[in-house]
Amino acid sequence: QLRPIIRAFSNDASQLTYSLNEEIRQVPALRSLYTDALRVSAEAVGLDKRAGQESDHRNLIEDFQNLDADWRELAYRLDGVRGLSTEIRDLVDNLKDSGEQIRKSLKMKPQLNREGLYMKTASLAGDLDNLLDDIQSELGRSKNGQQYVLQ
């Protein structure tokens, strides 16, 4: 029961990368997401191949946990992009549905890459500190500088 759902997920993930590649020129925000989509697609194809070789679906859980965490992050970021075609939005919805079906079949909760989240949070905090330093060095104690620092 699980194999056709994984196959559909893999096919939709591959089609998503093709569609994103076609729209990169019209929607520049997709450039940063394209490599993540390629990674998710490669993970999905790998999971599909492994599902064809495994007779026990429990052996697929760890692979799908990683794929699910990466896919959910990509889906969240894609949802925030304006100007996406209906085709891409439909593929994202299909992938969300397939992911949910796979999670239910494997009796899993939605996954989150906590280590990646911590790393991104630390990077963002460092970037904000650097921005504050830049504002203070460029604008000094001017009224605008103080307002930016407070914000």
Secondary structure in CASP SS format (residue, H / E / C, confidence):
PFRMAT SS
TARGET T0000
AUTHOR 0000-0000-0000
METHOD secondary structure of the structure
MODEL  1
Q C 1.00
L H 1.00
R H 1.00
P H 1.00
I H 1.00
I H 1.00
R H 1.00
A H 1.00
F H 1.00
S H 1.00
N H 1.00
D H 1.00
A H 1.00
S H 1.00
Q H 1.00
L H 1.00
T H 1.00
Y H 1.00
S H 1.00
L H 1.00
N H 1.00
E H 1.00
E H 1.00
I C 1.00
R C 1.00
Q C 1.00
V C 1.00
P H 1.00
A H 1.00
L H 1.00
R H 1.00
S H 1.00
L H 1.00
Y H 1.00
T H 1.00
D H 1.00
A H 1.00
L H 1.00
R H 1.00
V H 1.00
S H 1.00
A H 1.00
E H 1.00
A H 1.00
V H 1.00
G H 1.00
L H 1.00
D H 1.00
K H 1.00
R H 1.00
A H 1.00
G H 1.00
Q H 1.00
E C 1.00
S C 1.00
D C 1.00
H H 1.00
R H 1.00
N H 1.00
L H 1.00
I H 1.00
E H 1.00
D H 1.00
F H 1.00
Q H 1.00
N H 1.00
L H 1.00
D H 1.00
A H 1.00
D H 1.00
W H 1.00
R H 1.00
E H 1.00
L H 1.00
A H 1.00
Y H 1.00
R H 1.00
L H 1.00
D H 1.00
G C 1.00
V C 1.00
R C 1.00
G C 1.00
L C 1.00
S C 1.00
T H 1.00
E H 1.00
I H 1.00
R H 1.00
D H 1.00
L H 1.00
V H 1.00
D H 1.00
N H 1.00
L H 1.00
K H 1.00
D H 1.00
S H 1.00
G H 1.00
E H 1.00
Q H 1.00
I H 1.00
R H 1.00
K H 1.00
S H 1.00
L H 1.00
K C 1.00
M C 1.00
K C 1.00
P C 1.00
Q C 1.00
L C 1.00
N C 1.00
R H 1.00
E H 1.00
G H 1.00
L H 1.00
Y H 1.00
M H 1.00
K H 1.00
T H 1.00
A H 1.00
S H 1.00
L H 1.00
A H 1.00
G H 1.00
D H 1.00
L H 1.00
D H 1.00
N H 1.00
L H 1.00
L H 1.00
D H 1.00
D H 1.00
I H 1.00
Q H 1.00
S H 1.00
E H 1.00
L H 1.00
G C 1.00
R C 1.00
S C 1.00
K H 1.00
N H 1.00
G H 1.00
Q H 1.00
Q H 1.00
Y H 1.00
V H 1.00
L H 1.00
Q C 1.00
END
